């Protein structure tokens, strides 16, 4: 018995053979040993010659995965991925299938079924390459431009078009203005009968045009044809994919807008209350925010944040009275119960050192000269801008935060000024600053960074015994 076990264990195993099942139409399946060293065309010829199948013209056939895994056709490149026990199906080759579908689409009959089949095949690179080479993509573009399909079929055409273009076989620059304008009209339409699939795919097409075309004219065409009001209205849709594609298109337009116009673009978004629309329809909606939507919202926040870089990289100018007045106002709002009464008093009427105590309670690191807190870049003057905005626009919340922390006797202090600057610095350092910049924009960032470094060098005047130019005494008149 032991000798028999020894002999069987020594039987060599051919690692190049993969045991598979092959199906064809409603015929009895074949169980085959797929030899990885044998040419694929030779294997297909053997399968077609199976006596119970006897299929002529084996060159017109290929093997495909029975289950959809993104790779439909078996090719010489992906055949090594086959595993024992998998089920394959013999079907028309990619080239023959592309010819068949194009013929049906040109004939005008059975379009819907052909488009459904085409959409199922559009994830496979082998098929897509043949379909595009046989002018199938050009045919779909003509369908859109000339309104040659029904709304139901149009949804399949547009989604298939997006899938075909995602393979990056052809450039987005092949699209003419007529096609782009037609797609934009689908986004601008607010018909109650509009197919959600058409809108979803149209948004995806326009986003890709803006992101990938090298033609500024085509980017401007999308900007002109699609208004921000229309896009923001689509964020109110109950369809999560429409919301996602809308945010993606807004981000693409934001990124590609000329640097000189980017601030105006952001202001228009703000004027149309995009923050409130996102908050109520996306973040507080019935669905959880998925990872893709989370990424797009992150990109949008970063685009807004990057517009503030000039303030982030700018330190306070000791001669800028407007900035110093903001610091004075922060103290007054928090600690002067009657502003008008306090304004009628001269700043020197308070006991020496009292202002320093107030600035200490506000969380300034240098409470004898709080302007010094804004000499570090980042976060620079943006920290002062935001602190001042919060104090003026949300006064009750501001005073509550300051006074509650000032009265704490435990070790859980959260001083307003220090915390505010720390959070802003954290946001800045953990945000990818290059998310929206092309090569020329990166040059602009480099220059602004160099200006920030130069400013830092200028601040270092003076020593511990002889303070620099912004060093002041504890007298609020110095800030005023």
C-alpha positions as CSV (number, residue, x, y, z in Angstrom):
1,X,0.0,0.0,0.0
2,X,2.8,2.4,0.9
3,X,4.5,1.6,-2.4
4,X,1.3,2.4,-4.3
5,X,1.0,5.8,-2.6
6,X,4.6,6.5,-3.4
7,X,4.1,5.8,-7.1
8,X,1.0,7.9,-7.4
9,X,2.6,10.8,-5.6
10,X,5.4,10.8,-8.2
11,X,3.0,11.2,-11.2
12,X,4.0,14.5,-12.8
13,X,1.3,17.3,-12.8
14,X,1.1,19.4,-15.9
15,X,0.8,23.0,-14.6
16,X,0.0,24.3,-18.0
17,X,-3.3,22.6,-18.2
18,X,-6.4,24.4,-16.9
19,X,-9.6,22.3,-16.6
20,X,-12.6,24.4,-18.0
21,X,-16.1,24.0,-19.3
22,X,-17.1,25.5,-22.6
23,X,-20.7,26.2,-23.6
24,X,-22.2,27.1,-27.0
25,X,-25.8,28.1,-27.5
26,X,-28.0,25.3,-26.2
27,X,-25.5,22.5,-27.0
28,X,-24.1,20.1,-24.5
29,X,-21.1,21.7,-22.7
30,X,-17.6,20.5,-23.4
31,X,-15.1,19.8,-20.6
32,X,-11.6,20.6,-21.9
33,X,-8.0,20.8,-20.8
34,X,-7.0,24.3,-21.8
35,X,-3.3,24.0,-22.7
36,X,-1.6,27.4,-21.9
37,X,1.3,26.5,-24.2
38,X,-1.0,26.0,-27.2
39,X,-2.0,28.9,-29.4
40,X,-5.5,30.2,-28.7
41,X,-6.7,29.9,-32.3
42,X,-5.7,26.2,-32.2
43,X,-7.7,25.6,-29.1
44,X,-10.8,27.3,-30.6
45,X,-10.4,25.2,-33.7
46,X,-10.4,22.0,-31.6
47,X,-13.5,23.2,-29.8
48,X,-15.3,24.0,-33.0
49,X,-14.4,20.6,-34.4
50,X,-16.1,18.8,-31.4
51,X,-18.2,16.1,-33.1
52,X,-21.4,17.1,-31.4
53,X,-20.9,20.8,-32.4
54,X,-19.0,20.7,-35.7
55,X,-19.0,24.5,-36.1
56,X,-17.6,25.8,-39.5
57,X,-15.4,28.9,-39.8
58,X,-13.7,28.8,-36.4
59,X,-11.8,32.0,-37.2
60,X,-15.1,33.9,-36.6
61,X,-15.3,32.7,-33.0
62,X,-13.7,33.5,-29.7
63,X,-14.0,32.4,-26.1
64,X,-15.5,34.6,-23.4
65,X,-16.1,34.5,-19.7
66,X,-19.6,33.2,-18.8
67,X,-19.7,35.6,-15.8
68,X,-19.1,39.3,-16.2
69,X,-15.8,40.2,-14.7
70,X,-14.9,43.3,-16.9
71,X,-12.9,41.1,-19.3
72,X,-15.3,39.5,-21.7
73,X,-13.1,38.0,-24.3
74,X,-10.2,35.6,-23.7
75,X,-7.1,36.8,-25.5
76,X,-3.5,35.9,-25.6
77,X,-2.8,38.6,-23.1
78,X,-5.3,37.6,-20.4
79,X,-5.5,33.8,-20.9
80,X,-3.0,33.3,-18.1
81,X,-5.7,34.5,-15.7
82,X,-7.9,31.4,-16.3
83,X,-8.4,29.1,-13.3
84,X,-9.6,25.6,-12.9
85,X,-13.3,25.2,-12.9
86,X,-14.2,28.3,-14.8
87,X,-17.0,28.3,-17.4
88,X,-16.4,29.8,-20.8
89,X,-18.7,30.4,-23.7
90,X,-18.0,30.2,-27.4
91,X,-19.3,33.2,-29.3
92,X,-18.7,35.4,-32.3
93,X,-15.3,37.1,-32.2
94,X,-15.0,40.8,-31.2
95,X,-14.5,41.8,-34.8
96,X,-17.5,39.8,-36.0
97,X,-19.7,41.0,-33.2
98,X,-18.8,44.6,-33.8
99,X,-19.7,44.2,-37.5
100,X,-23.0,42.5,-36.6
101,X,-24.0,45.3,-34.2
102,X,-23.0,48.1,-36.5
103,X,-25.0,46.5,-39.3
104,X,-28.1,46.3,-37.1
105,X,-27.7,49.9,-35.9
106,X,-27.4,51.1,-39.5
107,X,-30.4,49.1,-40.6
108,X,-32.8,50.9,-38.2
109,X,-34.4,47.7,-37.0
110,X,-33.8,46.1,-33.6
111,X,-31.8,49.1,-32.4
112,X,-32.8,48.8,-28.7
113,X,-31.7,45.2,-28.4
114,X,-28.5,45.9,-30.3
115,X,-27.7,48.9,-28.0
116,X,-28.4,46.8,-24.9
117,X,-26.0,44.2,-26.2
118,X,-23.5,46.9,-27.1
119,X,-23.6,48.4,-23.6
120,X,-22.9,45.0,-22.1
121,X,-19.8,44.6,-24.4
122,X,-18.5,48.1,-23.9
123,X,-16.4,47.2,-20.8
124,X,-14.2,44.8,-22.8
125,X,-11.2,46.5,-24.4
126,X,-10.8,43.9,-27.2
127,X,-14.4,44.5,-28.4
128,X,-14.2,48.3,-28.0
129,X,-11.0,48.5,-30.1
130,X,-12.7,46.6,-33.0
131,X,-16.0,48.6,-32.6
132,X,-14.2,51.9,-32.8
133,X,-11.9,50.9,-35.7
134,X,-15.1,49.9,-37.6
135,X,-16.5,53.5,-37.1
136,X,-19.0,52.3,-34.5
137,X,-18.2,55.3,-32.2
138,X,-18.7,57.7,-35.1
139,X,-22.1,56.1,-35.7
140,X,-23.1,56.8,-32.1
141,X,-22.0,60.4,-32.3
142,X,-24.2,60.8,-35.4
143,X,-27.2,59.3,-33.6
144,X,-26.9,62.0,-31.0
145,X,-26.2,64.9,-33.3
146,X,-29.1,64.0,-35.7
147,X,-31.7,62.8,-33.1
148,X,-31.9,59.5,-34.8
149,X,-33.0,57.5,-31.8
150,X,-35.8,57.6,-29.2
151,X,-35.3,58.8,-25.7
152,X,-35.2,55.3,-24.4
153,X,-32.5,54.3,-26.9
154,X,-30.7,57.6,-26.4
155,X,-30.0,56.6,-22.8
156,X,-28.2,53.4,-24.0
157,X,-26.3,55.4,-26.6
158,X,-25.0,58.0,-24.2
159,X,-24.1,55.5,-21.5
160,X,-22.4,53.3,-24.0
161,X,-20.5,56.3,-25.4
162,X,-19.2,57.1,-21.9
163,X,-18.0,53.5,-21.5
164,X,-16.3,53.4,-24.9
165,X,-14.5,56.7,-24.2
166,X,-13.3,55.6,-20.8
167,X,-10.9,53.2,-22.5
168,X,-8.9,56.2,-23.7
169,X,-8.5,54.7,-27.2
170,X,-9.5,58.0,-28.9
171,X,-9.2,61.6,-27.7
172,X,-12.1,63.7,-26.4
173,X,-10.9,66.3,-28.9
174,X,-12.6,64.4,-31.7
175,X,-16.0,65.8,-30.5
176,X,-17.3,68.7,-32.5
177,X,-19.2,71.7,-31.1
178,X,-22.5,70.3,-32.5
179,X,-22.2,67.2,-30.4
180,X,-21.2,69.1,-27.2
181,X,-24.1,71.6,-27.6
182,X,-26.5,68.7,-28.0
183,X,-25.3,67.1,-24.9
184,X,-25.4,70.4,-23.0
185,X,-29.1,70.8,-24.1
186,X,-29.9,67.6,-22.2
187,X,-28.4,69.0,-19.1
188,X,-30.2,72.3,-19.5
189,X,-33.6,70.7,-20.0
190,X,-35.9,70.5,-16.9
191,X,-38.6,68.5,-18.5
192,X,-40.4,66.2,-16.0
193,X,-40.3,63.5,-18.6
194,X,-36.5,63.6,-18.9
195,X,-34.9,60.2,-18.5
196,X,-32.6,60.2,-15.5
197,X,-30.2,57.9,-17.4
198,X,-29.9,60.6,-20.2
199,X,-29.1,63.3,-17.7
200,X,-26.6,61.2,-15.7
201,X,-24.7,60.2,-18.9
202,X,-24.8,63.8,-20.3
203,X,-23.3,65.2,-17.1
204,X,-20.5,62.6,-17.3
205,X,-19.8,63.4,-21.0
206,X,-19.5,67.1,-20.3
207,X,-17.3,66.6,-17.3
208,X,-14.9,64.5,-19.4
209,X,-15.0,67.0,-22.2
210,X,-14.0,69.8,-19.8
211,X,-11.3,67.7,-18.1
212,X,-9.7,66.0,-21.1
213,X,-10.0,68.3,-24.1
214,X,-7.0,70.4,-25.1
215,X,-9.3,72.9,-26.8
216,X,-10.1,76.0,-24.7
217,X,-12.9,76.8,-27.1
218,X,-14.7,73.5,-26.2
219,X,-14.2,74.2,-22.5
220,X,-15.7,77.6,-22.9
221,X,-18.6,76.2,-25.0
222,X,-19.6,74.0,-22.0
223,X,-19.3,77.0,-19.7
224,X,-21.6,79.0,-22.0
225,X,-24.2,76.2,-22.7
226,X,-24.5,75.0,-19.1
227,X,-25.4,77.5,-16.4
228,X,-24.5,77.1,-12.8
229,X,-28.2,77.6,-11.9
230,X,-29.0,74.5,-13.9
231,X,-26.3,72.5,-12.4
232,X,-27.2,73.5,-8.8
233,X,-30.8,72.6,-9.5
234,X,-29.7,69.1,-10.4
235,X,-28.2,68.7,-7.0
236,X,-31.8,68.6,-5.7
237,X,-32.4,65.4,-7.7
238,X,-33.2,62.2,-5.7
239,X,-30.9,60.3,-7.9
240,X,-27.5,59.9,-6.2
241,X,-25.6,59.4,-9.5
242,X,-27.0,62.6,-10.9
243,X,-25.9,64.4,-7.8
244,X,-22.4,62.9,-8.1
245,X,-22.0,63.7,-11.8
246,X,-23.2,67.2,-11.2
247,X,-20.6,67.9,-8.5
248,X,-18.0,66.4,-10.7
249,X,-18.9,68.7,-13.6
250,X,-18.9,71.7,-11.3
251,X,-15.5,70.8,-10.1
252,X,-14.2,70.3,-13.6
253,X,-15.5,73.8,-14.6
254,X,-14.0,75.3,-11.5
255,X,-10.6,73.7,-12.2
256,X,-10.5,74.7,-15.8
257,X,-11.8,78.2,-15.5
258,X,-9.1,80.9,-16.2
259,X,-7.3,81.9,-13.1
260,X,-8.5,85.5,-13.5
261,X,-12.1,84.3,-13.5
262,X,-11.9,81.6,-10.8
263,X,-12.8,84.0,-8.0
264,X,-15.9,85.1,-9.9
265,X,-16.9,81.5,-10.4
266,X,-16.6,80.8,-6.7
267,X,-18.6,83.9,-5.9
268,X,-21.4,82.8,-8.2
269,X,-21.5,79.4,-6.6
270,X,-21.7,81.1,-3.2
271,X,-24.4,83.5,-4.3
272,X,-26.5,80.6,-5.5
273,X,-26.2,79.0,-2.0
274,X,-24.4,75.8,-3.2
275,X,-23.4,75.1,0.4
276,X,-27.0,75.1,1.6
277,X,-28.1,72.9,-1.4
278,X,-25.4,70.4,-0.7
279,X,-26.1,70.3,3.0
280,X,-29.8,69.8,2.6
281,X,-29.9,67.5,-0.4
282,X,-26.6,65.5,-0.2
283,X,-25.2,65.5,3.3
284,X,-28.6,65.4,5.1
285,X,-30.3,63.3,2.5
286,X,-31.8,59.9,3.0
287,X,-28.7,58.1,1.7
288,X,-25.3,57.8,3.2
289,X,-22.6,59.8,1.4
290,X,-20.5,57.3,-0.7
291,X,-16.8,57.4,-1.1
292,X,-17.0,58.9,-4.6
293,X,-19.3,61.7,-3.5
294,X,-17.1,62.2,-0.5
295,X,-14.1,62.6,-2.8
296,X,-15.9,65.1,-5.1
297,X,-17.0,67.2,-2.1
298,X,-13.4,67.2,-0.8
299,X,-12.2,68.4,-4.2
300,X,-14.8,71.2,-4.2
301,X,-13.8,72.3,-0.7
302,X,-10.1,72.3,-1.8
303,X,-10.9,74.4,-4.8
304,X,-12.6,77.0,-2.6
305,X,-9.8,76.8,0.0
306,X,-7.0,77.3,-2.6
307,X,-8.5,80.7,-3.5
308,X,-7.5,81.9,-0.1
309,X,-3.9,81.0,-0.5
310,X,-2.8,84.6,-0.9
311,X,-4.2,85.4,2.5
312,X,-2.8,82.2,4.0
313,X,0.7,83.1,2.8
314,X,0.5,86.7,3.8
315,X,1.7,87.9,7.3
316,X,0.4,91.0,9.0
317,X,1.8,94.3,8.1
318,X,2.5,96.4,11.3
319,X,1.5,99.5,9.4
320,X,-1.9,98.1,8.2
321,X,-4.3,99.8,10.5
322,X,-7.3,97.9,9.1
323,X,-5.9,94.5,10.1
324,X,-5.0,95.8,13.6
325,X,-8.5,97.2,14.0
326,X,-9.8,93.7,13.5
327,X,-7.8,92.5,16.4
328,X,-9.1,95.3,18.6
329,X,-12.6,94.5,17.5
330,X,-12.2,90.8,18.5
331,X,-11.5,91.9,22.1
332,X,-14.3,94.5,22.2
333,X,-16.9,92.1,21.0
334,X,-15.9,89.5,23.5
335,X,-15.4,91.6,26.6
336,X,-17.0,95.1,26.2
337,X,-20.6,94.7,27.2
338,X,-21.6,98.2,26.0
339,X,-19.6,98.9,22.8
340,X,-20.8,102.5,22.5
341,X,-19.9,103.3,26.1
342,X,-16.4,101.8,25.6
343,X,-15.9,103.7,22.4
344,X,-16.6,106.9,24.2
345,X,-13.7,106.2,26.7
346,X,-10.2,106.7,25.7
347,X,-8.2,103.5,25.4
348,X,-5.8,104.6,28.1
349,X,-8.7,104.9,30.6
350,X,-8.3,101.2,31.4
351,X,-5.8,99.9,33.9
352,X,-2.5,99.0,32.4
353,X,-2.3,95.3,31.7
354,X,-6.0,94.8,31.4
355,X,-5.9,94.5,27.6
356,X,-3.2,91.9,27.8
357,X,-5.4,89.8,30.1
358,X,-8.2,90.0,27.6
359,X,-6.0,88.9,24.8
360,X,-4.7,86.1,26.9
361,X,-8.3,84.9,27.5
362,X,-8.9,85.2,23.7
363,X,-6.1,82.6,23.2
364,X,-3.4,84.8,21.7
365,X,0.1,83.4,22.2
366,X,1.5,86.9,22.4
367,X,-1.1,88.6,24.6
368,X,1.0,91.8,25.0
369,X,1.1,92.2,21.2
370,X,-1.5,90.0,19.6
371,X,-0.5,91.1,16.1
372,X,2.5,88.9,16.4
373,X,0.3,85.9,16.2
374,X,-0.3,86.6,12.6
375,X,3.3,86.7,11.5
376,X,3.5,83.0,10.8
377,X,2.6,81.7,7.4
378,X,0.6,79.6,7.1
379,X,-2.0,80.3,8.3
380,X,-1.2,84.0,7.9
381,X,-3.9,86.6,7.7
382,X,-6.6,84.1,6.8
383,X,-6.8,83.1,10.4
384,X,-7.6,86.7,11.4
385,X,-10.1,87.0,8.5
386,X,-12.0,84.0,9.7
387,X,-11.8,84.9,13.4
388,X,-13.2,88.4,12.6
389,X,-15.9,86.9,10.4
390,X,-17.0,84.5,13.1
391,X,-17.0,87.2,15.8
392,X,-19.1,89.6,13.6
393,X,-21.4,87.2,12.0
394,X,-22.0,84.7,14.9
395,X,-21.5,87.0,17.8
396,X,-23.4,85.0,20.4
397,X,-21.5,81.8,19.5
398,X,-18.2,83.7,19.5
399,X,-18.7,85.2,23.0
400,X,-20.0,81.9,24.4
401,X,-16.9,80.1,23.2
402,X,-14.5,82.7,24.5
403,X,-16.1,83.3,27.9
404,X,-16.8,79.7,28.6
405,X,-13.1,78.8,28.0
406,X,-12.0,81.9,30.0
407,X,-13.9,80.6,33.0
408,X,-12.6,77.0,32.9
409,X,-10.5,75.9,35.9
410,X,-9.7,72.4,34.6
411,X,-7.0,71.3,32.3
412,X,-9.2,71.1,29.3
413,X,-8.6,74.5,27.9
414,X,-9.4,75.3,24.3
415,X,-8.2,78.9,23.8
416,X,-10.1,80.4,20.9
417,X,-7.2,82.1,19.0
418,X,-4.7,79.2,19.3
419,X,-7.3,76.6,18.5
420,X,-8.6,78.6,15.5
421,X,-5.1,79.0,14.0
422,X,-4.3,75.4,14.7
423,X,-7.4,74.0,13.0
424,X,-6.7,76.2,9.9
425,X,-3.1,75.1,9.8
426,X,-4.2,71.5,10.0
427,X,-6.7,72.0,7.1
428,X,-4.0,73.7,5.0
429,X,-1.3,71.1,5.6
430,X,-3.7,68.2,5.0
431,X,-5.3,69.5,1.9
432,X,-3.7,68.5,-1.5
433,X,-3.0,71.9,-2.8
434,X,-2.4,70.7,-6.4
435,X,-5.8,69.0,-6.9
436,X,-7.0,71.7,-9.3
437,X,-3.7,73.1,-10.7
438,X,-2.4,72.5,-14.1
439,X,1.3,73.0,-14.8
440,X,1.0,76.8,-15.1
441,X,-0.9,77.0,-11.9
442,X,1.8,75.1,-10.1
443,X,4.2,77.8,-11.2
444,X,1.9,80.4,-9.6
445,X,1.9,78.4,-6.3
446,X,5.6,78.2,-6.3
447,X,5.9,82.0,-6.6
448,X,3.4,82.6,-3.8
449,X,5.3,80.1,-1.6
450,X,8.5,82.0,-2.3
451,X,6.8,85.3,-1.4
452,X,5.8,83.7,1.9
453,X,9.3,82.5,2.6
454,X,10.6,86.0,1.8
455,X,8.1,87.5,4.2
456,X,9.3,85.2,6.9
457,X,12.8,86.3,6.5
458,X,11.7,89.9,6.8
459,X,10.0,89.3,10.1
460,X,13.1,88.0,11.8
461,X,14.4,91.5,12.5
462,X,15.3,92.2,16.1
463,X,16.3,90.0,19.0
464,X,14.8,88.9,22.3
465,X,16.1,92.1,23.9
466,X,15.4,94.3,20.9
467,X,12.0,93.2,19.4
468,X,11.2,93.5,15.7
469,X,9.1,96.2,14.2
470,X,5.7,94.7,15.2
471,X,6.6,94.4,18.8
472,X,4.3,96.7,20.9
473,X,3.6,97.5,24.5
474,X,0.4,96.7,26.3
475,X,-1.6,99.6,25.1
476,X,-4.5,99.2,22.7
477,X,-3.6,102.5,21.1
478,X,-0.8,100.7,19.4
479,X,-3.3,98.5,17.6
480,X,-5.5,101.4,16.8
